[in-house]
Amino acid sequence: MAGIAGAGTADERLVLLYLALILATGGERFVELGVSARNAAWAFERGGVEFGQKHFPFMVVLHTAMLLACLGEVFLLGREFVPWLGWPMLAIALASQVLRWWCIGTLGRRWNTRVIVVPGLPLVNRGPYRWFAHPNYVAVIAEGVALPLLYSAWITAVAFTAINLVLLLRVRIPVEETALAFGLTQARQES
Protein backbone atom coordinates (compact mmCIF):
# COMPACT_ATOMS: atom_id res chain seq x y z
CA MET A 1 0.00 0.00 0.00
CA ALA A 2 1.27 3.45 -0.82
CA GLY A 3 2.08 5.37 2.33
CA ILE A 4 0.95 8.76 1.10
CA ALA A 5 -2.65 9.86 0.58
CA GLY A 6 -2.99 10.73 -3.08
CA ALA A 7 -0.75 7.83 -4.10
CA GLY A 8 -1.97 4.29 -4.66
CA THR A 9 -5.40 3.10 -5.68
CA ALA A 10 -8.71 4.63 -4.68
CA ASP A 11 -9.25 1.72 -2.27
CA GLU A 12 -5.89 2.37 -0.61
CA ARG A 13 -6.71 6.06 -0.22
CA LEU A 14 -10.11 5.24 1.28
CA VAL A 15 -8.65 2.85 3.84
CA LEU A 16 -6.05 5.48 4.79
CA LEU A 17 -8.84 8.03 5.24
CA TYR A 18 -10.72 5.52 7.42
CA LEU A 19 -7.58 5.02 9.51
CA ALA A 20 -7.28 8.81 9.85
CA LEU A 21 -10.93 9.08 10.91
CA ILE A 22 -10.54 6.41 13.59
CA LEU A 23 -7.34 8.04 14.87
CA ALA A 24 -9.05 11.45 14.87
CA THR A 25 -11.93 9.95 16.85
CA GLY A 26 -9.42 8.56 19.35
CA GLY A 27 -7.83 12.01 19.57
CA GLU A 28 -11.25 13.53 20.16
CA ARG A 29 -11.70 11.15 23.09
CA PHE A 30 -8.51 12.50 24.67
CA VAL A 31 -9.89 16.03 24.27
CA GLU A 32 -13.10 14.86 25.99
CA LEU A 33 -11.08 13.40 28.86
CA GLY A 34 -9.29 16.74 29.28
CA VAL A 35 -12.58 18.64 29.36
CA SER A 36 -13.97 16.04 31.74
CA ALA A 37 -11.00 16.33 34.14
CA ARG A 38 -11.31 20.13 34.21
CA ASN A 39 -15.07 19.90 34.79
CA ALA A 40 -14.62 17.27 37.51
CA ALA A 41 -12.22 19.56 39.39
CA TRP A 42 -14.78 22.39 39.10
CA ALA A 43 -17.59 20.11 40.37
CA PHE A 44 -15.58 18.73 43.30
CA GLU A 45 -14.60 22.27 44.35
CA ARG A 46 -18.34 22.95 44.66
CA GLY A 47 -19.16 19.83 46.67
CA GLY A 48 -19.77 17.51 43.71
CA VAL A 49 -20.63 13.91 44.51
CA GLU A 50 -19.54 11.11 42.19
CA PHE A 51 -21.70 8.07 41.46
CA GLY A 52 -20.88 4.79 39.70
CA GLN A 53 -17.10 4.95 39.88
CA LYS A 54 -16.77 1.17 39.47
CA HIS A 55 -18.26 0.99 35.98
CA PHE A 56 -16.25 3.85 34.48
CA PRO A 57 -13.10 1.81 33.69
CA PHE A 58 -15.25 -0.72 31.80
CA MET A 59 -16.68 2.09 29.67
CA VAL A 60 -13.20 3.37 28.84
CA VAL A 61 -12.04 -0.12 27.87
CA LEU A 62 -15.16 -0.76 25.78
CA HIS A 63 -14.89 2.49 23.83
CA THR A 64 -11.15 2.06 23.27
CA ALA A 65 -11.71 -1.53 22.15
CA MET A 66 -14.36 -0.39 19.68
CA LEU A 67 -11.92 1.93 17.93
CA LEU A 68 -9.22 -0.73 17.86
CA ALA A 69 -11.70 -3.36 16.66
CA CYS A 70 -12.78 -1.08 13.81
CA LEU A 71 -9.21 -1.03 12.56
CA GLY A 72 -8.56 -4.69 13.34
CA GLU A 73 -11.61 -5.90 11.49
CA VAL A 74 -10.94 -3.72 8.46
CA PHE A 75 -7.24 -4.56 8.18
CA LEU A 76 -7.21 -8.17 9.40
CA LEU A 77 -10.43 -9.36 7.79
CA GLY A 78 -10.06 -7.27 4.64
CA ARG A 79 -13.31 -5.35 4.91
CA GLU A 80 -14.09 -3.09 2.01
CA PHE A 81 -15.71 0.27 1.63
CA VAL A 82 -19.22 -0.17 0.23
CA PRO A 83 -20.39 3.27 -0.97
CA TRP A 84 -24.15 2.77 -0.43
CA LEU A 85 -23.41 1.89 3.22
CA GLY A 86 -20.22 3.83 3.91
CA TRP A 87 -21.31 7.33 2.90
CA PRO A 88 -24.52 7.33 4.98
CA MET A 89 -22.55 5.89 7.93
CA LEU A 90 -20.01 8.70 7.58
CA ALA A 91 -22.85 11.22 7.74
CA ILE A 92 -24.24 9.51 10.87
CA ALA A 93 -20.79 9.37 12.50
CA LEU A 94 -20.26 13.09 11.85
CA ALA A 95 -23.79 13.93 13.06
CA SER A 96 -23.11 11.97 16.26
CA GLN A 97 -20.08 14.19 16.88
CA VAL A 98 -22.21 17.29 16.39
CA LEU A 99 -24.78 15.96 18.88
CA ARG A 100 -22.04 14.95 21.35
CA TRP A 101 -20.49 18.43 21.33
CA TRP A 102 -23.92 20.06 21.49
CA CYS A 103 -24.48 18.08 24.71
CA ILE A 104 -21.07 19.09 26.03
CA GLY A 105 -21.69 22.74 25.18
CA THR A 106 -25.18 22.71 26.67
CA LEU A 107 -24.05 21.20 29.98
CA GLY A 108 -20.93 23.37 30.11
CA ARG A 109 -18.92 22.74 33.27
CA ARG A 110 -21.49 20.19 34.39
CA TRP A 111 -20.66 17.82 31.53
CA ASN A 112 -18.44 14.89 32.42
CA THR A 113 -17.50 11.41 31.27
CA ARG A 114 -17.99 10.42 34.91
CA VAL A 115 -21.23 10.85 36.85
CA ILE A 116 -20.71 13.85 39.14
CA VAL A 117 -23.56 15.91 40.56
CA VAL A 118 -23.13 19.26 42.24
CA PRO A 119 -25.87 19.34 44.89
CA GLY A 120 -28.33 22.16 44.54
CA LEU A 121 -27.92 22.83 40.84
CA PRO A 122 -31.14 22.56 38.81
CA LEU A 123 -31.55 20.09 35.96
CA VAL A 124 -30.50 21.33 32.55
CA ASN A 125 -33.54 21.48 30.28
CA ARG A 126 -32.26 23.33 27.23
CA GLY A 127 -30.46 22.26 24.07
CA PRO A 128 -30.96 18.58 23.30
CA TYR A 129 -32.04 18.04 26.92
CA ARG A 130 -35.34 19.75 26.07
CA TRP A 131 -36.41 16.63 24.20
CA PHE A 132 -34.94 13.73 26.17
CA ALA A 133 -32.89 13.00 29.25
CA HIS A 134 -29.79 11.33 27.80
CA PRO A 135 -29.07 12.73 24.32
CA ASN A 136 -25.35 12.00 24.57
CA TYR A 137 -26.16 8.28 24.53
CA VAL A 138 -27.99 8.71 21.24
CA ALA A 139 -24.67 10.02 19.90
CA VAL A 140 -22.74 7.15 21.49
CA ILE A 141 -25.06 4.50 20.06
CA ALA A 142 -25.20 6.10 16.60
CA GLU A 143 -21.43 6.42 16.46
CA GLY A 144 -20.95 2.84 17.70
CA VAL A 145 -23.00 1.58 14.78
CA ALA A 146 -21.78 4.05 12.16
CA LEU A 147 -18.00 4.08 12.64
CA PRO A 148 -17.56 0.33 12.12
CA LEU A 149 -20.18 0.06 9.36
CA LEU A 150 -18.58 2.97 7.52
CA TYR A 151 -16.01 0.40 6.37
CA SER A 152 -18.21 -2.73 6.59
CA ALA A 153 -16.88 -3.83 10.00
CA TRP A 154 -20.18 -5.43 10.92
CA ILE A 155 -18.81 -7.73 13.64
CA THR A 156 -17.51 -4.71 15.56
CA ALA A 157 -20.77 -2.82 15.02
CA VAL A 158 -22.90 -5.68 16.35
CA ALA A 159 -20.61 -6.61 19.26
CA PHE A 160 -20.01 -3.04 20.45
CA THR A 161 -23.67 -2.08 20.14
CA ALA A 162 -24.85 -5.13 22.10
CA ILE A 163 -22.29 -4.71 24.91
CA ASN A 164 -22.74 -0.95 25.01
CA LEU A 165 -26.54 -1.21 25.23
CA VAL A 166 -26.28 -3.60 28.17
CA LEU A 167 -23.83 -1.27 29.93
CA LEU A 168 -25.95 1.80 29.21
CA LEU A 169 -29.36 0.35 30.05
CA ARG A 170 -28.40 -1.79 33.04
CA VAL A 171 -25.67 0.31 34.62
CA ARG A 172 -24.90 3.79 33.33
CA ILE A 173 -28.37 5.28 32.86
CA PRO A 174 -29.66 3.90 36.20
CA VAL A 175 -26.58 5.39 37.91
CA GLU A 176 -27.25 8.75 36.23
CA GLU A 177 -30.91 8.65 37.21
CA THR A 178 -29.93 7.96 40.84
CA ALA A 179 -27.42 10.83 40.72
CA LEU A 180 -29.98 13.21 39.22
CA ALA A 181 -32.56 12.25 41.85
CA PHE A 182 -29.93 12.93 44.53
CA GLY A 183 -29.20 16.34 43.00
CA LEU A 184 -32.89 17.24 42.83
CA THR A 185 -33.42 16.17 46.45
CA GLN A 186 -30.52 18.35 47.51
CA ALA A 187 -31.88 21.29 45.51
CA ARG A 188 -35.30 20.96 47.17
CA GLN A 189 -33.74 20.78 50.63
CA GLU A 190 -31.77 23.97 49.99
CA SER A 191 -34.82 25.93 48.80
Secondary structure, 3 states (H helix, E strand, C coil): CCCCCCCCCHHHHHHHHHHHHHHHHHHHHHHHHHHHHHHHHHHHHCCCEEECHHHHHHHHHHHHHHHHHHHHHHHHCCCCCCHHHHHHHHHHHHHHHHHHHHHHHHHHHHCCCCEEECCCCCCCCCHHHHCCCCHHHHHHHHHHHHHHHHCCCHHHHHHHHHHHHHHHHHHHHHHHHHHHHHHHHHHHHHC
